[in-house]
Amino acid sequence: MSVGDDSGIELTGMTQVIPTVLAVVAVGLMVVALLAMASQNLAVAGMCFLSASLVIYLRETRFRNDGAGAA
């Protein structure tokens, strides 16, 4: 089903669920990392930043729409 006539956006059901969830998880990890850093808990902040980086990497390499991801 198309959203609007001239928008060019087409919804294909549940195809974007996993990448969207991974993006939300990455943002959540960044927020936790910033809060941990503000409270001087640097080990937790570092692990959250590292985890967010890995989530972003996996999202971009495994769940791309254009097929240009890693094999």
Beta strands, then each sheet from edge to edge (+ up, - down):
strand 1: 2-3
strand 2: 9-10
sheet 1: 1+ 2-
end
